[in-house]
Amino acid sequence: MNDRVLLGGDLPVTRIGHGTMRLADGPERPADPATAAIWRPPADRDGAIALLRHAADAGVTLFDTADAYALGGGEELIADALHPYRDEVVIATKVGVLRPSPTEWVPLGHPAYLRQQAELSLRRLRVERIDLLQLHRVDPAYPLADQVGALKQLQDEGKVRHIGLSEVTIEELQEAEKTAPIASVQNVYNLVTRQHEQVVDHAEANGLAFLPYFPIAMGAHNDEIAAVAAEVGATPAQVSLAWLLRRSPAIVPIPGTTSIAHLDQNLAAADVRLTDAQFARLSALEGE
Ligand SMILES: NC(=O)c1ccc[n+]([C@@H]2O[C@H](COP(=O)([O-])OP(=O)(O)OC[C@H]3O[C@@H](n4cnc5c(N)ncnc54)[C@H](OP(=O)(O)O)[C@@H]3O)[C@@H](O)[C@H]2O)c1
């Protein structure tokens, strides 16, 4: 298995990244992570910083965040933990979603707003150039060319190295590529959420990285995943990640966790080997 993916053809990242969205609190921390508000920086800031530094020490190179996570607090947390950044660290952030309240995620693709948010991301991350700036959501209220054009302008100004898209179709990817080179796509994708199979294949065929979000389905698993996990002596989360790594060489999962033990388990998934038969059984799982 390739142990690196080249973002945009020139920026190497190791196969398992870290999604930092979970390093945030709500007004309250809900029992069900699916309802987490991602509204405030974590109360246990020291613990979150220790986890991020542990991830970098353990070889994670890609850290995914967004201006929307904790209203910018997610980016500040990364800078507090990892700045000055090691050469190999790649920060991916996103712009294009408003957070007017803990329960609302509202796309806003006004080109001037996207550029303003990127400027704020540059300050919070304490960098002069964002490695990967992703359009968090396509806003149907504005032409896609204008939204990608705003990111292209930032790229032309030297403020963005690579441009990515999030939660898009192949048609939207192709449309966006008329305006700027697209390095990555970040869509929901895991063993039981498979509506983007063709986008994975498209990314692989066209040299894009595919960053699946919810890569372990927020810890959820079914009987088949548990059975394979028992066979290979791994956890269901590890099997979910191992399946993703084998599914396509373009895939860079970005599992999120608040636990150093889970982080280590997730990284160790790179060493979990599935037989062809196990891979086929998992691949045949019904989507949601
Ligand atoms: N582009 C987008 O629109 C979008 C949307 C959502 C997320 N994202 C990105 O994708 C990243 C990943 O998504 P996610 O964090 O929501 O989903 P996920 O990685 O599929 O699941 C995270 C959840 O799984 C648990 N978990 C993590 N590792 C585990 C393990 N080894 N064993 C058991 N449970 C484990 C975590 O709890 P513990 O804390 O207890 O480990 C957490 O509740 C985010 O951090 C964010 O960067 C992007």
PDBQT file of the ligand as one rigid body, heavy atoms in Angstrom, charges set to zero:
ROOT
HETATM    1  N1  LIG A 301     -16.460  18.547   5.160  1.00  0.00    +0.000 N 
HETATM    2  C1  LIG A 301     -17.434  18.408   6.026  1.00  0.00    +0.000 C 
HETATM    3  O1  LIG A 301     -18.565  18.869   5.809  1.00  0.00    +0.000 OA
HETATM    4  C2  LIG A 301     -17.176  17.653   7.295  1.00  0.00    +0.000 A 
HETATM    5  C3  LIG A 301     -18.245  17.219   8.092  1.00  0.00    +0.000 A 
HETATM    6  C4  LIG A 301     -17.952  16.498   9.239  1.00  0.00    +0.000 A 
HETATM    7  C5  LIG A 301     -16.639  16.222   9.576  1.00  0.00    +0.000 A 
HETATM    8  N2  LIG A 301     -15.615  16.676   8.792  1.00  0.00    +0.000 N 
HETATM    9  C6  LIG A 301     -14.203  16.384   9.084  1.00  0.00    +0.000 C 
HETATM   10  O2  LIG A 301     -14.067  14.986   9.173  1.00  0.00    +0.000 OA
HETATM   11  C7  LIG A 301     -13.444  14.641  10.406  1.00  0.00    +0.000 C 
HETATM   12  C8  LIG A 301     -13.908  13.282  10.851  1.00  0.00    +0.000 C 
HETATM   13  O3  LIG A 301     -15.301  13.310  11.119  1.00  0.00    +0.000 OA
HETATM   14  P1  LIG A 301     -15.880  12.967  12.558  1.00  0.00    +0.000 P 
HETATM   15  O4  LIG A 301     -14.837  13.242  13.566  1.00  0.00    +0.000 OA
HETATM   16  O5  LIG A 301     -17.164  13.640  12.717  1.00  0.00    +0.000 OA
HETATM   17  O6  LIG A 301     -16.263  11.421  12.376  1.00  0.00    +0.000 OA
HETATM   18  P2  LIG A 301     -15.476  10.045  12.591  1.00  0.00    +0.000 P 
HETATM   19  O7  LIG A 301     -14.020  10.262  12.513  1.00  0.00    +0.000 OA
HETATM   20  O8  LIG A 301     -16.100   9.051  11.699  1.00  0.00    +0.000 OA
HETATM   21  O9  LIG A 301     -15.897   9.665  14.053  1.00  0.00    +0.000 OA
HETATM   22  C9  LIG A 301     -15.494  10.416  15.190  1.00  0.00    +0.000 C 
HETATM   23  C10 LIG A 301     -16.193   9.787  16.385  1.00  0.00    +0.000 C 
HETATM   24  O10 LIG A 301     -15.757   8.448  16.492  1.00  0.00    +0.000 OA
HETATM   25  C11 LIG A 301     -15.159   8.215  17.736  1.00  0.00    +0.000 C 
HETATM   26  N3  LIG A 301     -13.914   7.483  17.497  1.00  0.00    +0.000 N 
HETATM   27  C12 LIG A 301     -12.783   7.938  16.893  1.00  0.00    +0.000 A 
HETATM   28  N4  LIG A 301     -11.848   6.976  16.845  1.00  0.00    +0.000 NA
HETATM   29  C13 LIG A 301     -12.389   5.893  17.450  1.00  0.00    +0.000 A 
HETATM   30  C14 LIG A 301     -11.905   4.593  17.718  1.00  0.00    +0.000 A 
HETATM   31  N5  LIG A 301     -10.670   4.216  17.359  1.00  0.00    +0.000 N 
HETATM   32  N6  LIG A 301     -12.729   3.728  18.348  1.00  0.00    +0.000 NA
HETATM   33  C15 LIG A 301     -13.969   4.090  18.718  1.00  0.00    +0.000 A 
HETATM   34  N7  LIG A 301     -14.483   5.315  18.488  1.00  0.00    +0.000 NA
HETATM   35  C16 LIG A 301     -13.691   6.204  17.858  1.00  0.00    +0.000 A 
HETATM   36  C17 LIG A 301     -14.890   9.561  18.340  1.00  0.00    +0.000 C 
HETATM   37  O11 LIG A 301     -15.116   9.512  19.730  1.00  0.00    +0.000 OA
HETATM   38  P3  LIG A 301     -13.871   9.661  20.766  1.00  0.00    +0.000 P 
HETATM   39  O12 LIG A 301     -13.614  11.128  20.859  1.00  0.00    +0.000 OA
HETATM   40  O13 LIG A 301     -14.409   9.074  22.023  1.00  0.00    +0.000 OA
HETATM   41  O14 LIG A 301     -12.721   8.891  20.190  1.00  0.00    +0.000 OA
HETATM   42  C18 LIG A 301     -15.904  10.482  17.672  1.00  0.00    +0.000 C 
HETATM   43  O15 LIG A 301     -17.103  10.530  18.410  1.00  0.00    +0.000 OA
HETATM   44  C19 LIG A 301     -13.843  15.796  11.330  1.00  0.00    +0.000 C 
HETATM   45  O16 LIG A 301     -13.025  15.866  12.464  1.00  0.00    +0.000 OA
HETATM   46  C20 LIG A 301     -13.716  16.957  10.410  1.00  0.00    +0.000 C 
HETATM   47  O17 LIG A 301     -12.358  17.358  10.296  1.00  0.00    +0.000 OA
HETATM   48  C21 LIG A 301     -15.882  17.369   7.651  1.00  0.00    +0.000 A 
ENDROOT
TORSDOF 0
